[in-house]
Structure formats: C-alpha cells, structure tokens
Amino acid sequence: MPYDYNKLLGRIVEKCGTQAEFSRRMHLSERSISLKLNGIRSWKQSEISLACEVLNIPVHEIPIYFFSL
C-alpha cells in the first residue's frame, strides 16, 4: 500500500514554493524528488531528516508527513 504524501506536498509548497526549490535545498534532482513523492522510490532516513530541517517539521510529526496511508 503506497504512502500518501499530500500533506508533505502542501508543506513543500508552503515552505519552498516549488518542488524544484525543495529539490535544490535537498541536494537531490527534481526527478529523485518526484520518484519519492510518487512512491516509486523510498525515502532514506537521512533524506527524511534533512527534509524535516528544510520544511521545519518537528520530529514527532514525521509519521504524519512520511508514513500516512
């Protein structure tokens, strides 16, 4: 069952404006971010940690953004 990243997408737009800007801040290609947001590739722990820094997501909210079904 794929994860639902709609809340994460909303946070990306709110904090970075675009996925392109988010990918730049994450030091990943736009393609890599797209694959992750579409459930084709998994997020690494280090990427989740950096995304939380970039998007100001508190640690206790990680499941809401990265593990919602």
MIDOSE-1310 file (N, C-alpha, C; in nm, 2 decimals, decimal comma, always signed):
residues 69
mpyd	+0,08/-0,12/+0,00/+0,00/+0,00/+0,00/+0,09/+0,12/+0,00; +0,07/+0,21/-0,10/+0,16/+0,33/-0,11/+0,12/+0,44/+0,00; +0,22/+0,51/+0,04/+0,20/+0,62/+0,13/+0,14/+0,74/+0,06; +0,07/+0,82/+0,14/+0,00/+0,94/+0,09/+0,09/+1,06/+0,13
ynkl	+0,15/+1,13/+0,03/+0,24/+1,24/+0,05/+0,17/+1,37/+0,03; +0,04/+1,38/+0,03/-0,03/+1,51/+0,00/+0,00/+1,61/+0,11; +0,01/+1,57/+0,23/+0,04/+1,67/+0,34/+0,19/+1,72/+0,32; +0,28/+1,63/+0,28/+0,41/+1,67/+0,25/+0,42/+1,76/+0,14
lgri	+0,35/+1,73/+0,03/+0,35/+1,82/-0,09/+0,30/+1,96/-0,05; +0,20/+1,97/+0,04/+0,15/+2,10/+0,08/+0,25/+2,18/+0,16; +0,33/+2,10/+0,24/+0,43/+2,17/+0,32/+0,55/+2,22/+0,23; +0,58/+2,14/+0,13/+0,68/+2,18/+0,03/+0,64/+2,31/-0,03
vekc	+0,52/+2,32/-0,08/+0,47/+2,44/-0,14/+0,47/+2,56/-0,04; +0,43/+2,53/+0,08/+0,42/+2,64/+0,18/+0,56/+2,69/+0,22; +0,66/+2,60/+0,23/+0,79/+2,64/+0,28/+0,89/+2,67/+0,17; +0,88/+2,61/+0,05/+0,98/+2,63/-0,05/+0,92/+2,69/-0,18
gtqa	+0,79/+2,69/-0,19/+0,73/+2,74/-0,31/+0,71/+2,64/-0,43; +0,81/+2,57/-0,46/+0,81/+2,47/-0,57/+0,89/+2,34/-0,53; +0,85/+2,23/-0,60/+0,93/+2,11/-0,58/+1,08/+2,13/-0,63; +1,09/+2,22/-0,73/+1,23/+2,24/-0,78/+1,31/+2,31/-0,67
efsr	+1,26/+2,41/-0,60/+1,33/+2,47/-0,49/+1,36/+2,37/-0,38; +1,26/+2,29/-0,35/+1,28/+2,19/-0,24/+1,39/+2,09/-0,28; +1,39/+2,05/-0,41/+1,49/+1,95/-0,45/+1,63/+2,02/-0,44; +1,64/+2,15/-0,48/+1,77/+2,22/-0,46/+1,81/+2,22/-0,32
rmhl	+1,72/+2,25/-0,23/+1,76/+2,25/-0,08/+1,80/+2,12/-0,03; +1,74/+2,01/-0,09/+1,76/+1,88/-0,05/+1,89/+1,82/-0,12; +1,95/+1,89/-0,21/+2,06/+1,84/-0,29/+2,03/+1,72/-0,36; +1,91/+1,71/-0,42/+1,87/+1,60/-0,50/+1,81/+1,65/-0,63
sers	+1,80/+1,57/-0,73/+1,74/+1,61/-0,86/+1,59/+1,62/-0,84; +1,53/+1,70/-0,93/+1,39/+1,71/-0,93/+1,33/+1,57/-0,96; +1,39/+1,49/-1,04/+1,35/+1,36/-1,08/+1,34/+1,27/-0,95; +1,45/+1,27/-0,87/+1,46/+1,19/-0,75/+1,34/+1,23/-0,65
islk	+1,32/+1,36/-0,64/+1,21/+1,40/-0,55/+1,08/+1,35/-0,60; +1,06/+1,37/-0,73/+0,93/+1,32/-0,80/+0,91/+1,17/-0,78; +1,02/+1,09/-0,79/+1,00/+0,95/-0,77/+0,97/+0,91/-0,63; +1,02/+0,99/-0,54/+0,99/+0,97/-0,39/+0,85/+1,01/-0,36
lngi	+0,81/+1,12/-0,41/+0,67/+1,17/-0,38/+0,56/+1,09/-0,45; +0,60/+1,01/-0,56/+0,51/+0,93/-0,63/+0,52/+0,78/-0,58; +0,60/+0,76/-0,48/+0,60/+0,63/-0,42/+0,68/+0,52/-0,50; +0,76/+0,57/-0,59/+0,84/+0,48/-0,67/+0,97/+0,44/-0,61
rswk	+1,03/+0,54/-0,54/+1,15/+0,53/-0,46/+1,12/+0,56/-0,32; +1,19/+0,49/-0,23/+1,17/+0,51/-0,08/+1,26/+0,63/-0,03; +1,21/+0,69/+0,07/+1,29/+0,79/+0,14/+1,39/+0,73/+0,23; +1,52/+0,77/+0,23/+1,62/+0,73/+0,32/+1,60/+0,81/+0,45
qsei	+1,65/+0,75/+0,56/+1,64/+0,82/+0,69/+1,71/+0,96/+0,68; +1,83/+0,96/+0,62/+1,90/+1,09/+0,61/+1,82/+1,19/+0,53; +1,75/+1,15/+0,43/+1,67/+1,24/+0,35/+1,55/+1,29/+0,43; +1,49/+1,20/+0,51/+1,37/+1,25/+0,59/+1,42/+1,35/+0,69
slac	+1,54/+1,32/+0,75/+1,60/+1,41/+0,85/+1,62/+1,55/+0,79; +1,68/+1,55/+0,67/+1,71/+1,68/+0,60/+1,58/+1,75/+0,56; +1,49/+1,67/+0,51/+1,36/+1,73/+0,47/+1,29/+1,80/+0,59; +1,30/+1,74/+0,71/+1,24/+1,80/+0,83/+1,31/+1,93/+0,86
evln	+1,44/+1,94/+0,84/+1,51/+2,06/+0,86/+1,47/+2,17/+0,76; +1,46/+2,13/+0,63/+1,43/+2,22/+0,53/+1,28/+2,27/+0,55; +1,19/+2,18/+0,59/+1,05/+2,22/+0,59/+1,00/+2,25/+0,73; +1,09/+2,26/+0,83/+1,06/+2,29/+0,97/+0,95/+2,19/+1,02
ipvh	+0,97/+2,06/+1,00/+0,88/+1,96/+1,05/+0,94/+1,91/+1,18; +0,86/+1,92/+1,29/+0,91/+1,86/+1,42/+0,92/+1,71/+1,41; +1,01/+1,65/+1,49/+1,04/+1,51/+1,48/+0,91/+1,43/+1,51; +0,83/+1,48/+1,61/+0,71/+1,40/+1,64/+0,60/+1,40/+1,53
eipi	+0,62/+1,49/+1,43/+0,52/+1,49/+1,32/+0,57/+1,41/+1,19; +0,69/+1,35/+1,20/+0,74/+1,27/+1,09/+0,64/+1,17/+1,04; +0,57/+1,09/+1,12/+0,48/+1,00/+1,07/+0,36/+1,06/+0,99; +0,32/+1,18/+1,03/+0,21/+1,25/+0,96/+0,25/+1,28/+0,81
yffs	+0,37/+1,32/+0,79/+0,42/+1,36/+0,66/+0,48/+1,25/+0,58; +0,54/+1,15/+0,64/+0,61/+1,05/+0,56/+0,55/+0,91/+0,57; +0,46/+0,88/+0,66/+0,41/+0,75/+0,67/+0,26/+0,74/+0,68; +0,19/+0,83/+0,62/+0,04/+0,83/+0,62/+0,00/+0,74/+0,50
l	-0,10/+0,65/+0,53/-0,15/+0,56/+0,43/-0,28/+0,62/+0,37
